Amino acid sequence: KVEMFVLLVTDKVFLRPWCLAELTVSAQKGTHMIAVYFPDCDRPTDEFIHTLPNQVLEIQELARFGLTYSHLQEALTTVQDNRCVVRMSRSLSADAIEDLASIILKQRAGTPQSRQAKIASRLTLAMGADVNSLHVRAHNVCQDRHSETDQSLYVVVDHFNMEAISSALILQRLIPPCSGLQIIPVVLSGRGAVLPTSSSRCLLICST
């Protein structure tokens, strides 16, 4: 019943047994796949696939479900051949996530390439049939916020650290309903984002 399988390609995803299991089942069922590549991540190489038994040692649990190294290797080959690809830029923002979600929802199996181009253009994204880039527009979230500082909580985060900024974006969504207060979280995560001098509250996300 799954219409699409979205594969978030991070640096360790192809080393995770259960991620490989989900990928393998999806490939075996012929589910439409969209691969979202994070910075510095790419398709699995022929060498990696060939040496998979040496790379991923803990697949005993997968064997209970009838999955073998051969099945996993075949699934990784489908990732190599997959042409529905999106590449994330290094600048992650709420706008980037919303745009990514929009383009994924509009990417149905059999969607004409011309329609893909129109969607990409409207969302200010660049996506093609092969490995193109997802150019996320820069967004200075502190612009025009000076008048709202009494109700704003400014979140300062390293915008080059994907895990840190992901945490900031989650907090941005969770703080208002969970606090019960009229707090507007503003994530300062892009180049040129400046903490207003009139700000009274700041949340600093510390990362390495």
LOZALUM-597910 format. One line per field, with one value per residue (C-alpha): x, y, z; residue number from 1. Coordinates in steps of 0.05 Angstrom, whole numbers, plus 5000, padded with zeros to 4 digits. Example, Ala and Ser with C-alpha at 12.3 -4.5 7.8 and 13.67 -1.06 7.14 Angstrom:
c1 <- 5246	5273
c2 <- 4910	4979
c3 <- 5156	5143
num <- 1	2
***
This chain:
c1 <- 5000	5061	5061	5130	5193	5235	5308	5345	5418	5464	5535	5517	5450	5478	5514	5450	5421	5349	5354	5380	5322	5270	5305	5308	5234	5216	5260	5231	5160	5180	5158	5171	5235	5258	5329	5346	5421	5450	5515	5577	5534	5527	5503	5535	5595	5605	5662	5619	5564	5613	5646	5580	5590	5654	5620	5556	5567	5503	5448	5430	5363	5348	5360	5298	5258	5291	5338	5409	5469	5450	5382	5414	5465	5409	5372	5434	5440	5371	5395	5452	5402	5350	5340	5291	5342	5343	5406	5401	5445	5486	5438	5379	5319	5244	5233	5279	5240	5173	5198	5227	5161	5123	5165	5163	5087	5083	5130	5083	5102	5096	5096	5117	5186	5155	5111	5171	5207	5147	5143	5217	5213	5154	5188	5254	5287	5330	5312	5320	5318	5390	5435	5419	5421	5368	5384	5351	5338	5373	5324	5343	5293	5309	5289	5231	5229	5254	5184	5167	5225	5179	5146	5205	5255	5316	5349	5423	5452	5510	5479	5534	5515	5455	5438	5441	5397	5349	5342	5330	5275	5241	5244	5215	5152	5148	5161	5096	5046	5086	5102	5031	5062	5058	5129	5151	5215	5259	5316	5378	5411	5434	5493	5480	5429	5440	5413	5374	5404	5334	5324	5310	5311	5360	5368	5438	5444	5515	5546	5615
c2 <- 5000	5046	5094	5125	5107	5167	5149	5201	5189	5208	5185	5122	5101	5045	5017	5009	4939	4959	5018	4968	4922	4976	4994	4921	4908	4972	4953	4882	4910	4960	5020	5088	5115	5186	5193	5255	5264	5305	5344	5301	5239	5201	5136	5071	5053	4986	4972	4986	4940	4885	4888	4897	4834	4866	4933	4911	4852	4850	4823	4762	4794	4807	4734	4717	4754	4719	4776	4759	4799	4785	4817	4878	4885	4882	4937	4981	4971	5001	5062	5069	5066	5110	5176	5211	5248	5311	5340	5383	5444	5456	5510	5476	5518	5512	5537	5483	5428	5455	5459	5389	5362	5397	5369	5299	5301	5323	5269	5212	5151	5167	5243	5273	5305	5370	5374	5360	5419	5465	5443	5454	5523	5544	5521	5555	5486	5453	5380	5338	5266	5257	5283	5357	5402	5426	5499	5522	5596	5636	5663	5713	5696	5755	5806	5850	5817	5875	5897	5827	5817	5817	5754	5723	5670	5673	5605	5610	5549	5529	5527	5481	5427	5387	5353	5418	5457	5398	5401	5476	5468	5414	5460	5516	5473	5443	5503	5542	5486	5455	5519	5546	5615	5666	5651	5658	5618	5647	5604	5645	5595	5629	5670	5743	5726	5774	5771	5837	5882	5891	5816	5794	5718	5673	5597	5574	5504	5480	5431	5407
c3 <- 5000	5003	4945	4954	4991	5012	5026	5067	5047	5104	5113	5152	5124	5081	5142	5183	5178	5189	5140	5089	5106	5093	5029	5007	5019	4982	4923	4921	4918	4864	4906	4874	4907	4919	4945	4985	4990	5046	5036	5021	5011	4947	4915	4939	4896	4862	4910	4971	4945	4929	4998	5036	5078	5105	5116	5151	5197	5239	5195	5236	5255	5181	5164	5206	5153	5095	5077	5055	5034	4961	4973	5005	4948	4896	4933	4935	4860	4852	4890	4840	4782	4814	4777	4822	4863	4907	4937	4999	5006	5068	5091	5125	5144	5156	5085	5058	5095	5071	4999	5003	5031	4975	4920	4949	4954	4882	4857	4842	4802	4729	4738	4671	4670	4644	4706	4751	4719	4732	4804	4814	4783	4826	4890	4871	4872	4819	4809	4747	4723	4744	4800	4802	4863	4910	4918	4982	4982	5036	5087	5140	5194	5237	5184	5206	5274	5315	5333	5360	5408	5469	5443	5408	5430	5385	5374	5356	5321	5277	5208	5182	5232	5204	5270	5309	5261	5256	5332	5327	5276	5318	5379	5337	5326	5396	5441	5428	5440	5497	5535	5536	5529	5473	5450	5378	5366	5312	5287	5267	5222	5158	5137	5154	5208	5265	5336	5345	5398	5428	5439	5511	5504	5469	5464	5446	5417	5433	5384	5365
num <- 1	2	3	4	5	6	7	8	9	10	11	12	13	14	15	16	17	18	19	20	21	22	23	24	25	26	27	28	29	30	31	32	33	34	35	36	37	38	39	40	41	42	43	44	45	46	47	48	49	50	51	52	53	54	55	56	57	58	59	60	61	62	63	64	65	66	67	68	69	70	71	72	73	74	75	76	77	78	79	80	81	82	83	84	85	86	87	88	89	90	91	92	93	94	95	96	97	98	99	100	101	102	103	104	105	106	107	108	109	110	111	112	113	114	115	116	117	118	119	120	121	122	123	124	125	126	127	128	129	130	131	132	133	134	135	136	137	138	139	140	141	142	143	144	145	146	147	148	149	150	151	152	153	154	155	156	157	158	159	160	161	162	163	164	165	166	167	168	169	170	171	172	173	174	175	176	177	178	179	180	181	182	183	184	185	186	187	188	189	190	191	192	193	194	195	196	197	198	199	200	201	202	203	204	205	206	207	208
***
